[in-house]
Each structure stands twice: as structure tokens, then as C-alpha cells.
Amino acid sequence: MNSGRADARNGDRLYNRVAELRTKRNLSRQELADELNINFQTVGYLERGDYNPSLELAFRISEFFALPIEKVFSREPFDVRGKSGTHR
């Protein structure tokens, strides 16, 4: 069972824009955590790519930022404009 810990060796890496979106809103990790009802350390783990969120948490984060989930999370790195890499 996956505990949510990312394992890039197995291709489980899930990229996200949480840090970018949080800083654009001038929110601290603690403030975002409070809004999402999670521990502030979880926000840090998400931002560093050390933790893959549950589907429910991914939806809550996307809804908080009022963006479609694919604009916040991707299996490919985001470019500087916030778009995920092209699929071939």
C-alpha cells in the first residue's frame, strides 16, 4: 500500500505547482495548511515532491486555488508558464 511517499525510482513522481501558487497568493505554508486542514509539514513535503497527495487532498488543493487538477498536478514537469510537458 502506498503511504503517499513519492518514489521517483519507480516512476511515481507527481509534479505540482503548490509552492508557486501558494507564493503568488502570499500565503505561508502554515496559512495554506490551515485552509486545507492539514499539517504545515505536509505542505512542505508536497512542495519538495517528497509526498504524493491522496486523490481527495489533490482535489481540495485544486479547488482551493480554483484551478483544474491538471493545472496543479502532473506526471510531467511543469514549464515556467505552469503547463505540464507535452505528451508524445
Legacy VTK file of the C-alpha trace (Angstrom):
# vtk DataFile Version 3.0
C-alpha trace
ASCII
DATASET POLYDATA
POINTS 88 float
0.000 0.000 0.000
1.368 3.443 -0.974
1.778 5.758 2.004
1.881 8.780 -0.296
5.667 8.968 -0.224
6.927 9.708 -3.711
9.342 7.214 -5.193
10.928 8.653 -8.321
12.847 5.412 -8.864
9.574 3.649 -9.665
8.168 6.436 -11.823
5.776 7.534 -9.075
6.899 11.172 -9.244
3.964 13.571 -9.281
4.905 17.151 -10.100
2.940 20.059 -8.703
2.740 23.842 -8.609
1.752 24.144 -4.935
4.752 26.313 -3.954
4.266 28.620 -6.938
0.530 29.008 -6.353
0.973 29.497 -2.609
3.584 32.230 -3.019
1.510 34.007 -5.673
-1.209 34.312 -3.040
1.311 35.471 -0.423
0.423 32.560 1.834
2.772 30.914 4.300
2.895 27.138 4.466
1.048 27.350 7.769
-1.731 29.503 6.278
-2.232 27.108 3.368
-2.176 24.146 5.733
-4.828 25.800 7.905
-7.034 26.401 4.856
-6.690 22.763 3.793
-6.922 21.367 7.334
-3.563 19.594 7.052
-0.223 19.838 8.868
2.094 22.590 7.606
4.846 19.978 7.183
2.660 18.191 4.648
2.679 21.358 2.543
6.483 21.320 2.607
6.612 17.653 1.645
4.233 18.331 -1.253
6.228 21.326 -2.460
9.501 19.383 -2.436
7.937 16.420 -4.220
8.564 14.150 -1.243
4.888 13.280 -0.867
2.105 12.473 -3.314
-1.258 13.636 -2.007
-4.295 11.427 -1.783
-6.813 11.980 -4.552
-9.094 13.722 -2.072
-6.341 16.128 -0.965
-5.309 16.802 -4.574
-8.891 17.828 -5.344
-9.064 20.027 -2.217
-5.852 21.795 -3.224
-7.085 22.316 -6.782
-10.410 23.631 -5.550
-8.690 25.984 -3.094
-6.698 27.540 -5.941
-9.772 27.421 -8.237
-7.862 25.529 -10.911
-8.448 22.243 -12.717
-6.442 19.449 -11.113
-4.218 19.114 -14.203
-3.104 22.747 -13.746
-1.822 21.893 -10.250
-0.583 18.290 -10.615
1.085 16.423 -13.482
3.169 13.315 -14.144
5.497 15.525 -16.226
7.358 18.626 -15.034
5.653 21.964 -15.490
7.354 24.591 -17.614
7.731 28.140 -16.330
4.242 29.035 -17.567
2.610 26.356 -15.412
1.867 23.942 -18.250
2.865 20.311 -17.964
5.251 18.869 -20.535
3.929 17.678 -23.851
2.839 14.074 -24.153
4.276 12.139 -27.069
LINES 1 89
88 0 1 2 3 4 5 6 7 8 9 10 11 12 13 14 15 16 17 18 19 20 21 22 23 24 25 26 27 28 29 30 31 32 33 34 35 36 37 38 39 40 41 42 43 44 45 46 47 48 49 50 51 52 53 54 55 56 57 58 59 60 61 62 63 64 65 66 67 68 69 70 71 72 73 74 75 76 77 78 79 80 81 82 83 84 85 86 87
